[in-house]
């Protein structure tokens, strides 16, 4: 597993596809291009994105149980 600075621990069963990688690859460059460069600000945004991802992960799990 590749360890990233922004790790959410919301991987698949095999430890792959962590949303933190998308944050680093896609959103972080956009934030920096918009002038958001302070680590404190980036961490606050990451925490919000992580919370959204956790809710989605939880909701998907809940729906899986209901459907099957």
N, C-alpha and C positions, 0 to 999 in steps of 0.2 A: 504494500500500500504506500502510496506517495503521501507524505505528510505535508499539508499546506498550512499556511499561517491562519487561514480562515476555514476552520474545520467544523462542520455541523454535527457530525456523527450520525447523520441520517442516510447512511449508505444502504445498498441492497445487502442481501444475505452474504455475499462474497466480499463485502467491504469496498465495493466499487460505486461509482456515480454519486459521490458526495456533492450536494448543492454548493458547498463552499468553493469547489473548483470553478463552477460557473460564475460565482461571485468574483473570484479572482480574474478569470479569463475575460469576462464580458462586462460586468458592472463596474469593477474597480477602475479600469482604464477610462470608462465614461465619467465616473465621479472625478477622477483626476483632471480630465479634459475640461470639466465644468468648474475647476478651481477648488475642489474639495481635496485638500492634501494633508490636513492635520490628522494624525493617527487617531486621535480622540473622536473626531467627527466620523471618520471611516468606520471605526469600531461601533459607534452608535448606530450607524446605518446598517452595518452587518448584523447587529443584534436584532434589529427590526426584521430584516430579511430572514434571519434564522428563525425568529418566532413565527413568521408566516409559513416557512417551510415545515416547521414542527406541526403547526395546525393542519396543514395539508397532508402531511404524512399520517397524522393521527386520524384525520377524517377518512383518508383512503383505507386505512386499516379497519376503521369502524364499518365502512361500507362493504368491505370484503367479507366481513363476518356476517353482515345482514344478508348479502346476496347469496352466499353459499350456505 
